[in-house]
């Protein structure tokens, strides 16, 4: 099974963001969200590291709240793979001639690739219930697309 390595730029320094305060009425929802990730094996408890990212709440179009970990600062120091043309070309070859093209479950599907153990600490975030890191690739991480087999 392939594992994703988070390759940093040569002069990259660890990023540590302060956690803000949350509205108490959303704490239960956030606890449910992180319990679900923990139960699924997508995150694990972690001792504090030099890399810590902010957890934020965003409003979806349907009015519900989404819990997100803001990894923008991490994506800024990741070495970018800017040549994904070969990947897009493979996709077009697979779907040409078909009447319909659909995606499978993004929640389980996207989280199937593990992050290399030593790079998991670069995904650390803190909550009122502890500090955690991602074990598997998450939606907002850049350069992941290069690993999927099509």
OpenMM code with the backbone's topology and positions (N, CA, C; nanometers):
from openmm import Vec3, app, unit

residues = "UNK UNK UNK UNK UNK UNK UNK UNK UNK UNK UNK UNK UNK UNK UNK UNK UNK UNK UNK UNK UNK UNK UNK UNK UNK UNK UNK UNK UNK UNK UNK UNK UNK UNK UNK UNK UNK UNK UNK UNK UNK UNK UNK UNK UNK UNK UNK UNK UNK UNK UNK UNK UNK UNK UNK UNK UNK UNK UNK UNK UNK UNK UNK UNK UNK UNK UNK UNK UNK UNK UNK UNK UNK UNK UNK UNK UNK UNK UNK UNK UNK UNK UNK UNK UNK UNK UNK UNK UNK UNK UNK UNK UNK UNK UNK UNK UNK UNK UNK UNK UNK UNK UNK UNK UNK UNK UNK UNK UNK UNK UNK UNK UNK UNK UNK UNK UNK UNK UNK UNK UNK UNK UNK UNK UNK UNK UNK UNK UNK UNK UNK UNK UNK UNK UNK UNK UNK UNK UNK UNK UNK UNK UNK UNK UNK UNK UNK UNK UNK UNK".split()
positions = [
    Vec3(0.0838, -0.1186, 0.0000),
    Vec3(0.0000, 0.0000, 0.0000),
    Vec3(0.0880, 0.1246, 0.0000),
    Vec3(0.0558, 0.2168, -0.0885),
    Vec3(0.1321, 0.3411, -0.0949),
    Vec3(0.1040, 0.4270, 0.0271),
    Vec3(0.2055, 0.5012, 0.0678),
    Vec3(0.1899, 0.5968, 0.1768),
    Vec3(0.2322, 0.7337, 0.1260),
    Vec3(0.1650, 0.8345, 0.1786),
    Vec3(0.1930, 0.9704, 0.1341),
    Vec3(0.3030, 1.0325, 0.2193),
    Vec3(0.4037, 1.0875, 0.1531),
    Vec3(0.5120, 1.1579, 0.2220),
    Vec3(0.4898, 1.3069, 0.2023),
    Vec3(0.4995, 1.3815, 0.3104),
    Vec3(0.4836, 1.5266, 0.3034),
    Vec3(0.6217, 1.5876, 0.2848),
    Vec3(0.6539, 1.6231, 0.1607),
    Vec3(0.7850, 1.6794, 0.1290),
    Vec3(0.7811, 1.8309, 0.1456),
    Vec3(0.8685, 1.8824, 0.2297),
    Vec3(0.8714, 2.0260, 0.2581),
    Vec3(0.9762, 2.0977, 0.1745),
    Vec3(0.9560, 2.2265, 0.1571),
    Vec3(1.0567, 2.3102, 0.0925),
    Vec3(1.1829, 2.3102, 0.1788),
    Vec3(1.2997, 2.3316, 0.1204),
    Vec3(1.4259, 2.3238, 0.1957),
    Vec3(1.4340, 2.4174, 0.3169),
    Vec3(1.3782, 2.5355, 0.3087),
    Vec3(1.3891, 2.6324, 0.4187),
    Vec3(1.2644, 2.6369, 0.5068),
    Vec3(1.1795, 2.5352, 0.5003),
    Vec3(1.0538, 2.5344, 0.5751),
    Vec3(1.0782, 2.5233, 0.7254),
    Vec3(1.0054, 2.6029, 0.7990),
    Vec3(1.0114, 2.6004, 0.9453),
    Vec3(0.8766, 2.5507, 0.9980),
    Vec3(0.8767, 2.4811, 1.1115),
    Vec3(0.7496, 2.4334, 1.1682),
    Vec3(0.6523, 2.5484, 1.1950),
    Vec3(0.5251, 2.5209, 1.1778),
    Vec3(0.4197, 2.6196, 1.1972),
    Vec3(0.3428, 2.5836, 1.3242),
    Vec3(0.3193, 2.6808, 1.4087),
    Vec3(0.2436, 2.6595, 1.5318),
    Vec3(0.1425, 2.7735, 1.5446),
    Vec3(0.0138, 2.7399, 1.5342),
    Vec3(-0.0905, 2.8413, 1.5454),
    Vec3(-0.1622, 2.8275, 1.6790),
    Vec3(-0.2044, 2.9401, 1.7335),
    Vec3(-0.2776, 2.9387, 1.8601),
    Vec3(-0.4233, 2.9022, 1.8356),
    Vec3(-0.4766, 2.8226, 1.9256),
    Vec3(-0.6170, 2.7858, 1.9157),
    Vec3(-0.7037, 2.8962, 1.9739),
    Vec3(-0.8047, 2.9341, 1.8993),
    Vec3(-0.8963, 3.0361, 1.9478),
    Vec3(-1.0033, 2.9757, 2.0383),
    Vec3(-1.0960, 3.0563, 2.0817),
    Vec3(-1.2063, 3.0082, 2.1643),
    Vec3(-1.3243, 2.9753, 2.0744),
    Vec3(-1.4010, 2.8739, 2.1153),
    Vec3(-1.5186, 2.8340, 2.0393),
    Vec3(-1.6444, 2.8678, 2.1154),
    Vec3(-1.7505, 2.8876, 2.0414),
    Vec3(-1.8816, 2.9083, 2.1003),
    Vec3(-1.9215, 2.7791, 2.1723),
    Vec3(-1.9583, 2.7849, 2.3006),
    Vec3(-1.9909, 2.6638, 2.3770),
    Vec3(-2.1017, 2.5788, 2.3159),
    Vec3(-2.1938, 2.6397, 2.2409),
    Vec3(-2.3021, 2.5593, 2.1828),
    Vec3(-2.2539, 2.4687, 2.0695),
    Vec3(-2.1327, 2.4926, 2.0163),
    Vec3(-2.0786, 2.4080, 1.9098),
    Vec3(-1.9805, 2.3029, 1.9603),
    Vec3(-1.9454, 2.3078, 2.0865),
    Vec3(-1.8465, 2.2147, 2.1423),
    Vec3(-1.8931, 2.0692, 2.1288),
    Vec3(-2.0209, 2.0426, 2.1542),
    Vec3(-2.0736, 1.9056, 2.1454),
    Vec3(-2.0605, 1.8527, 2.0026),
    Vec3(-2.0941, 1.9362, 1.9035),
    Vec3(-2.0835, 1.8951, 1.7641),
    Vec3(-1.9378, 1.8654, 1.7272),
    Vec3(-1.8472, 1.9496, 1.7754),
    Vec3(-1.7057, 1.9289, 1.7449),
    Vec3(-1.6556, 1.8006, 1.8101),
    Vec3(-1.6996, 1.7746, 1.9323),
    Vec3(-1.6595, 1.6528, 2.0018),
    Vec3(-1.7068, 1.5306, 1.9239),
    Vec3(-1.8312, 1.5342, 1.8737),
    Vec3(-1.8854, 1.4250, 1.7934),
    Vec3(-1.8028, 1.4043, 1.6669),
    Vec3(-1.7664, 1.5129, 1.6007),
    Vec3(-1.6879, 1.5067, 1.4773),
    Vec3(-1.5525, 1.4394, 1.5014),
    Vec3(-1.4804, 1.4833, 1.6048),
    Vec3(-1.3483, 1.4266, 1.6311),
    Vec3(-1.3564, 1.2842, 1.6859),
    Vec3(-1.4610, 1.2533, 1.7605),
    Vec3(-1.4814, 1.1143, 1.8055),
    Vec3(-1.5026, 1.0219, 1.6865),
    Vec3(-1.5753, 1.0715, 1.5863),
    Vec3(-1.6005, 0.9928, 1.4647),
    Vec3(-1.4691, 0.9657, 1.3896),
    Vec3(-1.3836, 1.0678, 1.3780),
    Vec3(-1.2532, 1.0493, 1.3124),
    Vec3(-1.1642, 0.9542, 1.3914),
    Vec3(-1.1668, 0.9653, 1.5235),
    Vec3(-1.0864, 0.8794, 1.6100),
    Vec3(-1.1331, 0.7348, 1.6008),
    Vec3(-1.2631, 0.7141, 1.6055),
    Vec3(-1.3210, 0.5806, 1.5970),
    Vec3(-1.2911, 0.5144, 1.4625),
    Vec3(-1.2920, 0.5939, 1.3562),
    Vec3(-1.2636, 0.5414, 1.2220),
    Vec3(-1.1148, 0.5129, 1.2014),
    Vec3(-1.0290, 0.5606, 1.2929),
    Vec3(-0.8853, 0.5386, 1.2783),
    Vec3(-0.8181, 0.6383, 1.1866),
    Vec3(-0.8810, 0.7539, 1.1639),
    Vec3(-0.8240, 0.8549, 1.0761),
    Vec3(-0.7294, 0.9495, 1.1498),
    Vec3(-0.7490, 0.9632, 1.2812),
    Vec3(-0.6608, 1.0459, 1.3638),
    Vec3(-0.6175, 0.9646, 1.4848),
    Vec3(-0.5144, 1.0126, 1.5538),
    Vec3(-0.4701, 0.9477, 1.6770),
    Vec3(-0.4242, 1.0545, 1.7753),
    Vec3(-0.4303, 1.0225, 1.9062),
    Vec3(-0.3787, 1.1177, 2.0051),
    Vec3(-0.2292, 1.1376, 1.9830),
    Vec3(-0.1825, 1.2565, 2.0146),
    Vec3(-0.0434, 1.2916, 1.9868),
    Vec3(0.0086, 1.3818, 2.0968),
    Vec3(0.1351, 1.3636, 2.1311),
    Vec3(0.1996, 1.4587, 2.2203),
    Vec3(0.2202, 1.5877, 2.1416),
    Vec3(0.2375, 1.6964, 2.2097),
    Vec3(0.2562, 1.8226, 2.1384),
    Vec3(0.3844, 1.8193, 2.0559),
    Vec3(0.3812, 1.8883, 1.9450),
    Vec3(0.4963, 1.8963, 1.8555),
    Vec3(0.5158, 2.0421, 1.8164),
    Vec3(0.6123, 2.0649, 1.7308),
    Vec3(0.6363, 2.2004, 1.6799),
    Vec3(0.5308, 2.2406, 1.5775),
    Vec3(0.4621, 2.1415, 1.5197),
    Vec3(0.3594, 2.1669, 1.4190),
    Vec3(0.2227, 2.1576, 1.4859),
    Vec3(0.1503, 2.2672, 1.4955),
    Vec3(0.0147, 2.2655, 1.5507),
    Vec3(-0.0723, 2.3596, 1.4678),
    Vec3(-0.1879, 2.3088, 1.4262),
    Vec3(-0.2765, 2.3865, 1.3399),
    Vec3(-0.4099, 2.4155, 1.4063),
    Vec3(-0.4762, 2.5149, 1.3563),
    Vec3(-0.5991, 2.5686, 1.4107),
    Vec3(-0.7212, 2.4900, 1.3638),
    Vec3(-0.8115, 2.4614, 1.4553),
    Vec3(-0.9400, 2.4012, 1.4208),
    Vec3(-1.0404, 2.5150, 1.4059),
    Vec3(-1.1132, 2.5152, 1.2947),
    Vec3(-1.2096, 2.6227, 1.2684),
    Vec3(-1.3457, 2.5650, 1.2305),
    Vec3(-1.4476, 2.6436, 1.2524),
    Vec3(-1.5832, 2.6087, 1.2104),
    Vec3(-1.6184, 2.6932, 1.0890),
    Vec3(-1.6741, 2.6296, 0.9862),
    Vec3(-1.7177, 2.7034, 0.8679),
    Vec3(-1.8637, 2.6712, 0.8408),
    Vec3(-1.9329, 2.7630, 0.7811),
    Vec3(-2.0742, 2.7459, 0.7495),
    Vec3(-2.0884, 2.6887, 0.6092),
    Vec3(-2.1617, 2.5769, 0.5970),
    Vec3(-2.1888, 2.5163, 0.4672),
    Vec3(-2.3037, 2.5907, 0.3984),
    Vec3(-2.3240, 2.5662, 0.2708),
    Vec3(-2.4320, 2.6303, 0.1962),
    Vec3(-2.5699, 2.5949, 0.2511),
    Vec3(-2.5817, 2.4741, 0.3080),
    Vec3(-2.7116, 2.4315, 0.3607),
    Vec3(-2.7379, 2.4840, 0.5025),
    Vec3(-2.6480, 2.5662, 0.5551),
    Vec3(-2.6669, 2.6251, 0.6870),
    Vec3(-2.6052, 2.5467, 0.8016),
    Vec3(-2.5595, 2.4242, 0.7750),
    Vec3(-2.4960, 2.3436, 0.8792),
    Vec3(-2.3510, 2.3853, 0.8954),
    Vec3(-2.2943, 2.3496, 1.0081),
    Vec3(-2.1540, 2.3826, 1.0339),
    Vec3(-2.0628, 2.2673, 0.9960),
    Vec3(-1.9447, 2.3004, 0.9503),
    Vec3(-1.8420, 2.2018, 0.9183),
    Vec3(-1.7202, 2.2309, 1.0050),
    Vec3(-1.6645, 2.1254, 1.0616),
    Vec3(-1.5430, 2.1379, 1.1418),
    Vec3(-1.4242, 2.1127, 1.0497),
    Vec3(-1.3282, 2.2030, 1.0501),
    Vec3(-1.2107, 2.1915, 0.9631),
    Vec3(-1.0832, 2.2172, 1.0422),
    Vec3(-0.9758, 2.1548, 0.9993),
    Vec3(-0.8435, 2.1889, 1.0512),
    Vec3(-0.7771, 2.2709, 0.9424),
    Vec3(-0.7346, 2.3916, 0.9769),
    Vec3(-0.6777, 2.4834, 0.8790),
    Vec3(-0.5303, 2.4505, 0.8544),
    Vec3(-0.5033, 2.3778, 0.7461),
    Vec3(-0.3668, 2.3398, 0.7105),
    Vec3(-0.3090, 2.4273, 0.5997),
    Vec3(-0.3619, 2.5476, 0.5823),
    Vec3(-0.3102, 2.6375, 0.4774),
    Vec3(-0.1612, 2.6642, 0.4961),
    Vec3(-0.1198, 2.6863, 0.6196),
    Vec3(0.0215, 2.7159, 0.6457),
    Vec3(0.1104, 2.5965, 0.6111),
    Vec3(0.0614, 2.4750, 0.6324),
    Vec3(0.1377, 2.3557, 0.5944),
    Vec3(0.1484, 2.3472, 0.4424),
    Vec3(0.0371, 2.3680, 0.3730),
    Vec3(0.0388, 2.3616, 0.2267),
    Vec3(0.1314, 2.4660, 0.1647),
    Vec3(0.1536, 2.5768, 0.2345),
    Vec3(0.2433, 2.6805, 0.1831),
    Vec3(0.3900, 2.6381, 0.1873),
    Vec3(0.4264, 2.5453, 0.2763),
    Vec3(0.5669, 2.5023, 0.2866),
    Vec3(0.5899, 2.3639, 0.2268),
    Vec3(0.4875, 2.3057, 0.1641),
    Vec3(0.5024, 2.1767, 0.0963),
    Vec3(0.5582, 2.1995, -0.0436),
    Vec3(0.6522, 2.1168, -0.0822),
    Vec3(0.7071, 2.1217, -0.2178),
    Vec3(0.5959, 2.0799, -0.3139),
    Vec3(0.5603, 2.1655, -0.4076),
    Vec3(0.4452, 2.1432, -0.4961),
    Vec3(0.4812, 2.0568, -0.6167),
    Vec3(0.3873, 1.9695, -0.6517),
    Vec3(0.3960, 1.8928, -0.7750),
    Vec3(0.3057, 1.9636, -0.8747),
    Vec3(0.3614, 2.0458, -0.9593),
    Vec3(0.2813, 2.1288, -1.0488),
    Vec3(0.2525, 2.0622, -1.1841),
    Vec3(0.2996, 1.9393, -1.2042),
    Vec3(0.2840, 1.8746, -1.3333),
    Vec3(0.1906, 1.7550, -1.3212),
    Vec3(0.0614, 1.7813, -1.3121),
    Vec3(-0.0361, 1.6746, -1.2965),
    Vec3(-0.1056, 1.6397, -1.4282),
    Vec3(-0.0520, 1.6854, -1.5393),
    Vec3(-0.1156, 1.6613, -1.6685),
    Vec3(-0.1321, 1.5122, -1.6957),
    Vec3(-0.0311, 1.4329, -1.6602),
    Vec3(-0.0380, 1.2893, -1.6862),
    Vec3(-0.1556, 1.2263, -1.6113),
    Vec3(-0.1868, 1.2758, -1.4947),
    Vec3(-0.2988, 1.2249, -1.4165),
    Vec3(-0.4313, 1.2573, -1.4843),
    Vec3(-0.4491, 1.3801, -1.5281),
    Vec3(-0.5717, 1.4224, -1.5955),
    Vec3(-0.5883, 1.3446, -1.7256),
    Vec3(-0.4798, 1.3223, -1.7970),
    Vec3(-0.4837, 1.2474, -1.9221),
    Vec3(-0.5332, 1.1040, -1.8982),
    Vec3(-0.4888, 1.0423, -1.7899),
    Vec3(-0.5342, 0.9070, -1.7555),
    Vec3(-0.6828, 0.9050, -1.7241),
    Vec3(-0.7303, 1.0066, -1.6551),
    Vec3(-0.8728, 1.0136, -1.6217),
    Vec3(-0.9558, 1.0214, -1.7489),
    Vec3(-0.9158, 1.1088, -1.8410),
    Vec3(-0.9913, 1.1238, -1.9654),
    Vec3(-0.9937, 0.9933, -2.0444),
    Vec3(-0.8844, 0.9208, -2.0463),
    Vec3(-0.8809, 0.7930, -2.1193),
    Vec3(-0.9787, 0.6924, -2.0587),
    Vec3(-0.9939, 0.6942, -1.9265),
    Vec3(-1.0834, 0.5998, -1.8585),
    Vec3(-1.2312, 0.6346, -1.8784),
    Vec3(-1.2649, 0.7634, -1.8879),
    Vec3(-1.4072, 0.8007, -1.8909),
    Vec3(-1.4617, 0.8274, -2.0310),
    Vec3(-1.3754, 0.8416, -2.1292),
    Vec3(-1.4222, 0.8714, -2.2635),
    Vec3(-1.5098, 0.7557, -2.3154),
    Vec3(-1.6223, 0.7917, -2.3776),
    Vec3(-1.7121, 0.6920, -2.4334),
    Vec3(-1.8193, 0.6434, -2.3378),
    Vec3(-1.8120, 0.6813, -2.2129),
    Vec3(-1.9145, 0.6407, -2.1159),
    Vec3(-2.0204, 0.7502, -2.1044),
    Vec3(-2.1442, 0.7092, -2.0800),
    Vec3(-2.2529, 0.8057, -2.0674),
    Vec3(-2.2523, 0.8772, -1.9335),
    Vec3(-2.2015, 0.8097, -1.8312),
    Vec3(-2.2093, 0.8662, -1.6978),
    Vec3(-2.0778, 0.8400, -1.6235),
    Vec3(-2.0412, 0.9357, -1.5405),
    Vec3(-1.9220, 0.9228, -1.4582),
    Vec3(-1.9574, 0.9694, -1.3179),
    Vec3(-1.9348, 0.8860, -1.2184),
    Vec3(-1.9698, 0.9221, -1.0809),
    Vec3(-1.8505, 0.9030, -0.9889),
    Vec3(-1.8603, 0.9644, -0.8721),
    Vec3(-1.7587, 0.9483, -0.7689),
    Vec3(-1.8144, 0.8599, -0.6587),
    Vec3(-1.7270, 0.7845, -0.5948),
    Vec3(-1.7692, 0.7032, -0.4815),
    Vec3(-1.7633, 0.7869, -0.3547),
    Vec3(-1.7919, 0.7232, -0.2447),
    Vec3(-1.7928, 0.7884, -0.1142),
    Vec3(-1.6601, 0.8584, -0.0869),
    Vec3(-1.6624, 0.9909, -0.0827),
    Vec3(-1.5414, 1.0683, -0.0610),
    Vec3(-1.4873, 1.0580, 0.0796),
    Vec3(-1.5741, 1.0359, 0.1790),
    Vec3(-1.5291, 1.0308, 0.3178),
    Vec3(-1.4385, 0.9097, 0.3397),
    Vec3(-1.4834, 0.7933, 0.3006),
    Vec3(-1.4038, 0.6713, 0.3199),
    Vec3(-1.2969, 0.6586, 0.2108),
    Vec3(-1.3334, 0.6958, 0.0889),
    Vec3(-1.2412, 0.6785, -0.0220),
    Vec3(-1.1150, 0.7611, -0.0088),
    Vec3(-1.1291, 0.8853, 0.0285),
    Vec3(-1.0143, 0.9746, 0.0361),
    Vec3(-0.9222, 0.9388, 0.1512),
    Vec3(-0.9785, 0.8837, 0.2569),
    Vec3(-0.9009, 0.8539, 0.3770),
    Vec3(-0.8346, 0.7161, 0.3738),
    Vec3(-0.8214, 0.6546, 0.2581),
    Vec3(-0.7637, 0.5206, 0.2513),
    Vec3(-0.6118, 0.5203, 0.2465),
    Vec3(-0.5499, 0.6294, 0.2115),
    Vec3(-0.4041, 0.6332, 0.2008),
    Vec3(-0.3435, 0.6862, 0.3302),
    Vec3(-0.2503, 0.6095, 0.3850),
    Vec3(-0.1853, 0.6505, 0.5094),
    Vec3(-0.0772, 0.7539, 0.4830),
    Vec3(-0.0500, 0.8333, 0.5857),
    Vec3(0.0613, 0.9281, 0.5827),
    Vec3(0.1798, 0.8598, 0.6485),
    Vec3(0.2979, 0.8756, 0.5926),
    Vec3(0.4198, 0.8178, 0.6496),
    Vec3(0.4301, 0.8591, 0.7960),
    Vec3(0.4686, 0.7656, 0.8827),
    Vec3(0.4679, 0.7868, 1.0273),
    Vec3(0.5406, 0.9143, 1.0697),
    Vec3(0.6603, 0.9380, 1.0172),
    Vec3(0.7370, 1.0558, 1.0591),
    Vec3(0.6748, 1.1879, 1.0113),
    Vec3(0.5866, 1.1817, 0.9121),
    Vec3(0.5210, 1.3031, 0.8629),
    Vec3(0.3865, 1.3301, 0.9303),
    Vec3(0.3360, 1.2345, 1.0058),
    Vec3(0.2082, 1.2537, 1.0749),
    Vec3(0.2150, 1.3700, 1.1734),
    Vec3(0.3297, 1.3929, 1.2342),
    Vec3(0.3421, 1.5027, 1.3309),
    Vec3(0.3233, 1.6389, 1.2661),
    Vec3(0.3396, 1.6471, 1.1351),
    Vec3(0.3208, 1.7742, 1.0633),
    Vec3(0.1731, 1.8097, 1.0471),
    Vec3(0.0831, 1.7193, 1.0852),
    Vec3(-0.0606, 1.7426, 1.0696),
    Vec3(-0.1298, 1.7644, 1.2043),
    Vec3(-0.0557, 1.7912, 1.3085),
    Vec3(-0.1084, 1.8008, 1.4446),
    Vec3(-0.2041, 1.9182, 1.4621),
    Vec3(-0.3098, 1.8940, 1.5396),
    Vec3(-0.4040, 1.9999, 1.5756),
    Vec3(-0.4483, 1.9764, 1.7197),
    Vec3(-0.4951, 2.0820, 1.7825),
    Vec3(-0.5339, 2.0721, 1.9222),
    Vec3(-0.6823, 2.1020, 1.9402),
    Vec3(-0.7430, 2.0331, 2.0354),
    Vec3(-0.8839, 2.0506, 2.0695),
    Vec3(-0.8948, 2.0592, 2.2213),
    Vec3(-1.0125, 2.0904, 2.2742),
    Vec3(-1.0281, 2.0893, 2.4198),
    Vec3(-1.0099, 1.9497, 2.4806),
    Vec3(-1.0138, 1.8450, 2.3982),
    Vec3(-1.0031, 1.7077, 2.4469),
    Vec3(-0.8642, 1.6510, 2.4278),
    Vec3(-0.7745, 1.7268, 2.3722),
    Vec3(-0.6381, 1.6795, 2.3535),
    Vec3(-0.5788, 1.7222, 2.2213),
    Vec3(-0.4594, 1.6733, 2.1970),
    Vec3(-0.3862, 1.7023, 2.0738),
    Vec3(-0.3868, 1.5758, 1.9883),
    Vec3(-0.4123, 1.5925, 1.8586),
    Vec3(-0.4247, 1.4789, 1.7679),
    Vec3(-0.3459, 1.5063, 1.6399),
    Vec3(-0.3212, 1.3993, 1.5646),
    Vec3(-0.2632, 1.4144, 1.4313),
    Vec3(-0.3349, 1.3193, 1.3371),
    Vec3(-0.3296, 1.3504, 1.2097),
    Vec3(-0.3901, 1.2643, 1.1086),
    Vec3(-0.2986, 1.1457, 1.0801),
    Vec3(-0.3584, 1.0284, 1.0655),
    Vec3(-0.2876, 0.9067, 1.0276),
    Vec3(-0.3012, 0.8864, 0.8770),
    Vec3(-0.4121, 0.9334, 0.8235),
    Vec3(-0.4431, 0.9159, 0.6816),
    Vec3(-0.4516, 1.0518, 0.6127),
    Vec3(-0.4478, 1.0487, 0.4811),
    Vec3(-0.4566, 1.1704, 0.4006),
    Vec3(-0.5935, 1.2342, 0.4237),
    Vec3(-0.5964, 1.3637, 0.4371),
    Vec3(-0.7194, 1.4376, 0.4577),
    Vec3(-0.7436, 1.5283, 0.3386),
    Vec3(-0.8637, 1.5795, 0.3292),
    Vec3(-0.9093, 1.6488, 0.2086),
    Vec3(-0.8260, 1.7694, 0.1686),
    Vec3(-0.7792, 1.8497, 0.2619),
    Vec3(-0.7150, 1.9759, 0.2262),
    Vec3(-0.5639, 1.9668, 0.2028),
    Vec3(-0.5073, 1.8483, 0.2068),
    Vec3(-0.3627, 1.8329, 0.1887),
    Vec3(-0.3274, 1.8343, 0.0401),
    Vec3(-0.2297, 1.9165, 0.0022),
    Vec3(-0.1945, 1.9256, -0.1402),
    Vec3(-0.0969, 1.8148, -0.1801),
    Vec3(-0.0864, 1.7907, -0.3104),
    Vec3(0.0015, 1.6918, -0.3726),
    Vec3(-0.0412, 1.5472, -0.3524),
    Vec3(-0.1575, 1.5219, -0.3025),
    Vec3(-0.2005, 1.3852, -0.2758),
    Vec3(-0.2421, 1.3141, -0.4039),
    Vec3(-0.2957, 1.3861, -0.4977),
    Vec3(-0.3519, 1.3286, -0.6193),
    Vec3(-0.2505, 1.2440, -0.6967),
    Vec3(-0.1232, 1.2722, -0.6834),
    Vec3(-0.0219, 1.2000, -0.7607),
    Vec3(-0.0106, 1.0527, -0.7219),
    Vec3(-0.0633, 1.0130, -0.6074),
    Vec3(-0.0481, 0.8765, -0.5596),
    Vec3(-0.1624, 0.7835, -0.6006),
    Vec3(-0.2755, 0.8375, -0.6450),
    Vec3(-0.3895, 0.7531, -0.6755),
    Vec3(-0.3688, 0.6803, -0.8078),
    Vec3(-0.4006, 0.5510, -0.8083),
    Vec3(-0.3880, 0.4698, -0.9305),
    Vec3(-0.5161, 0.4792, -1.0100),
    Vec3(-0.5028, 0.5116, -1.1363),
    Vec3(-0.6218, 0.5205, -1.2232),
    Vec3(-0.6015, 0.4269, -1.3406),
] * unit.nanometer
topology = app.Topology()
chain = topology.addChain("A")
for resn in residues:
    res = topology.addResidue(resn, chain)
    for name in ("N", "CA", "C"):
        topology.addAtom(name, app.Element.getBySymbol(name[0]), res)
